[in-house]
């Protein structure tokens, strides 16, 4: 987080409180300690850092416009500044001066705040979260500056969160944060204070009302000379940064590290600093707070406390003895600040603590068949020992530990961490943490060196998955290590994943990538197991000789041709094939399990088989089961889109918007948006799409197509969508639906199956959809591509639509808000699809700016209004994916607009599934082509004659319209038109027809291979 605010003030004001000669006063615009950030009018403060010395860059600061310079005595050369005529302020400590100036620059915001500080090696973050959660529970406004992030509630009651590159930030950033918090109405700020920040004077002259010391154990010895120097830095908090009437809370750990607590307590006693000791009792004086007992299990802890505040009990969802210390420290701070015991009890009973600090991961619906998994930030020998000791005290069968160590940090702790883990874990997986610039294999070897004294033998991954013995495995890939640990563990086992905790990145020799232990663990926990398959399908497991367990990455496949090893093969009966005939092929391909209908198992299949009543129903049951599991894990937003026309384009537009809203990158996981691929939008395709959903996904855009009644209803029950959209109702699939009213009833099945909390997306330009909307009481968002005048009820509408040669622009309006939209597509009808997608996005609380960004990055859908050229150079619009009367009309209108002032050729294949109305609808299409002024018409298929004849009767010259039974003849006719000059490079061709006509073959015949 950087300071973007620039204040005009005087140099004398800026230096208030800084021990320096009074300078010549000048106006200054900004303050910085980074020469690269200097702008005209700034004061540049030169500081010596760990890697660079700002005094070397004084010349650069001058060149870029610095108005004044602050330097530290003994670190600068007068000769180097002999030509400098501006103010030069020499100070004894430029770091302290910078921090004091930062406070002045931002108006000394801390003076209006109550400040809590927490320092120590371990426990700072958990204590800060406990304080925050309890204080917010009683209505206090709280800001937090800590290891995980910097956060507070803004003026509009929104939570403001900024990343935390440092536990305690740079002095200018720190004061900027405090200023913003104070301006937002925050009254209390909780800070985690690091030894680095104290040593580097980042706090300036900040004074805290309450300060806690949690413990001290080996860490940061790559920075501090030894433990004594480390402690001396921590003690600065109490020596220099506690208010005169401030209170120190000193925790006395149960182990030998309490020596440092005694040292601090003695110091406070000698200096007359008010302090409260807390611990297990024997260290506590009469004015202390101590634990008389603690009982902890998987579900949480129950504590009894006594001391200066009386005797009382606490309950907490946190587990473990060291969390008892964290709870005790937080309780002492809160009680010292005036919180009453009843409020403390209520607050801590609900406080979940810090993410990544002994954080339990559980999928309730699967818990009975899964191990218990904890993720913790433990990255010191003491923290590893405490966490695993806590785990061993909980009821369990085997204790797994996944452990790594960071690179470019204290190397001496690596074997100590390995030794601590080996002494307490049954199965240890040594893996990578953040190797940074070091060789990760070397780091793992140094961890292993601490295992020599243990009795854990080294094993391989086959042993890990198939044995109950003790041992350790070296697996560099952290994702694989986590997955294998959870896959190998059984119900009743505990898996502790240590080292990274809340971190959502991994730093290696090739840079920073996104990585989240919690997400990796949830993905592994959600992987299919036999118990899940049986529970989802109500099937019966027939175990084969080779039964072990499903692979962590096992997926469900219905096509034996694409079956990968260890996948689950589900045998479907189709019109032309029966999957049951391919059981042996699936076995040879390495399938981990078969799902078949009862009585259909072939002899000698020696892999696990699950028998069900109907595999089609089982497919939907499995997808619905997966949907329910993901709803529990991360509540991804599921969108369902159906309609007669434009549902695929709408789905792609929505997916583009969602990808803009959920971007990928080093700060975000990949693949956060699931969307229907290709034509997987039917009774088979939809569940196969939904089965791909994982804990990574934040949204799923699902397309639903149908041919007959009840198909949408079945898909909707499986998907249980949060947001339901019907793009439009047109005359399609009339062979199975009878008439357009039958189409409307079939599409309405989506709304009829929607849950009470679902949102319905209504096309305000479609009277049938508007009529059906009146029958439902769920939240509704109405959109209109025709504008507010055409649809006064619209919540979202388009204005100023402009169709260009290669794109469309319009203004998206939502009440008083608006955003300019650019669609990199052709065809005015695309605006209706865009409005439907925008309405879906608005229903999911996505900002208009993000919607515009996503639509601008849209890629055209294959075979849908794709613009290219024939090998002769004639512009060609490939819209060959599918066709119905409405989409044909829209495509002809687009052809007319694209060919304005030029000649046009429409190559049209049959519209299928129109039933007894087929002839009449094709005749109507021919008439429309003639009325639009299309220059040439080539029709192919069984209904071609109806189309061509109607066009001629409507006024198109007979020589310009032809019906063909064969596509090759059609292509030859087009070739002759081009050779004769009747069509030139300035003209436009459209190719369109129903999917079954495969009109893309005509495109391929006309297009040069380099333009396919």
RARAPE-V705102 format. One line per field, one symbol per residue. ss: DSSP state (@ for helix, = for strand, . for the rest). psi: psi as a letter, one per 40 degrees, with the letter a starting at -180 (. if undefined). burial: 1 if it has 16 or more other ideal C-beta (glycine too) atoms within 10 Angstrom, else 0. A space follows every 10 residues. Layout:
ss = ???
psi = ???
burial = ???
This chain:
ss = ........== @@@@...... ......==.= ==..@@@... .====..=.. ..=@@@@@@@ @@@....=== ==.....@@@ @.....==== =..@@@@@@@ @@@@@...@@ @@.======. ...@@@@@@@ @@@@@@@... .====...== ===.....== ===....... @@@@@@@@@@ @@@....=== ==..@@@@@. .......=== ===....... ......@@@@ @@@@@@@@@@ .========= =......@@@ @@@@@@@@@@ @..======. ........== =======..= =======... .=====.... @@@@@@@@@@ @@@@@@.... @@@@@@@@@@ ........== =..@@@@@@. .=====.... @@@@@@@@@@ @@@.....== ===....... ..@@@@@@@@ @@@@..==== .........@ @@@@@@@@@. .......=.. @@@@@@.... ====...@@@ @@@@@@@@.. ...=====.. .....===.. ===...@@@@ @@@@@....@ @@@@@@@..= ==........ .....==..@ @@.....=== ..=....=@@ @@@@@@@@.. ..=====... ........== ==..@@@@@@ @@@@@@@@@@ @@@...==== ==....@@@@ @@@@@@@@@@ @...=..=.. ..===..... ....@@@@@@ ........== ===....... @@@@@@@@@. ..====.... ...@@@@..@ @@@@@@@@@@ @@......== ===...@@@@ @@@.....== ====...... .....===== ===....=== ====..==== ===......@ @@@@@@@@@@ @@@....@@@ @@@@@@.... .....====. ....=====. ....@@@@@@ @@@@@@@@.. ...======. ....@@@@@@ @@@@@@@@@@ @....===== ...@@@@@@@ @@@....@@@ ====..@@@@ @@@@@@@@@. .......=== ==..@@@..@ @@@@@@..@@ @.
psi = hihehhihii ddddehehgi ihihhihidi hiehdeehih eihhhhihad dihdeefddd dddeeidihh ihheeihddd fdeheihhhh idhddddddd dddddefgdd eeihhhihii dieddddddd dddddddeei hhihhaddih iihadeeihh hiigdidhii dddddddddd dddeehdhhh hhhiddddde fdebfihidh hihdihihif eedidadddd ddddddddde fhideihhhh hhieaeeedd dddddddddd efhhihiiae ddehadeahi hdihhhadea ihihiiadea hiiiiieiii dddddddddd ddddddeehi ddddddddde heaihegfhh hihdeeddei ihhihiehfi dddddddddd ddeihicihi hhhiiiifah ddeddddddd ddddidhhhh aibgdbeihd ddddddddde edeiehihii ddddeeieii iihhhdhddd ddddddddii heihhhhidd behfihhaee ahihhhdddd dddddeihid ddddddefah hhhidehcii idehihhehd dehiieihhh hihaddihdd efddddddef heiihiihee hiiehfihhh hidhdddddd dddddddddd dddefihhhh hiidiedddd dddddddddd dgiiaeeiii fehhihhbff eadddddddd eeiiedheih hhhhiidiie dddddddddg idhhhhdihi gifddeecad dddddddedd ddeiideihh hhheehdddd dddeeieihi hhiheeiddd gdehdhiiif hhhideihii hhhhbeiihh hhhfiihded dddddddddd dddefhiddd ddddddehhi hhegfhhaii eeehhhhhfe diiidddddd ddddddddfh eiiihhhhii hifeaeeddd dddddddddd defhdihhih adeddddddd dddeehhdee hihiehdddd ddddddddde edhaeeihhh hiiideefed ddddddiide e.
burial = 1010000010 1001100100 0010000101 1110100100 1111111000 0001101100 1101011111 1100010000 1000001111 1001111111 1111111111 0011111111 1111111111 1111101000 0111111101 1110000001 0101001111 1111111111 1101010111 1111111111 1111011111 1111111111 1001001001 1111111100 1100011111 1111001101 1001101100 0010111111 1011000111 1001010001 1010111110 0101010111 1111111111 1111111010 1011101100 1011111111 1110110001 1111111111 1111111111 1001010111 1111111011 0011111111 1111111111 1111110101 0011011101 1001010010 0001000001 1111100111 1111111110 0011111111 1111011100 0000111111 1111111111 0110111010 0000001011 1111111101 0010011111 1100000011 0110011010 1111111001 1000101111 1100110111 1111111011 0011011111 1111111111 1111111111 1100000010 0111110001 1110111111 1111111111 1111110000 1111110111 1111111111 1111011101 0111111111 1011000111 1111110110 0110010001 1111111100 1001111100 0010000101 0111000010 1110111111 1111111111 1111010101 1111100101 1011110101 0101111111 1111111111 1111111110 0011111111 1111001100 1111111111 0001111111 1011111111 1101010001 1111001001 1001001100 0110001111 1111101011 0110111000 00
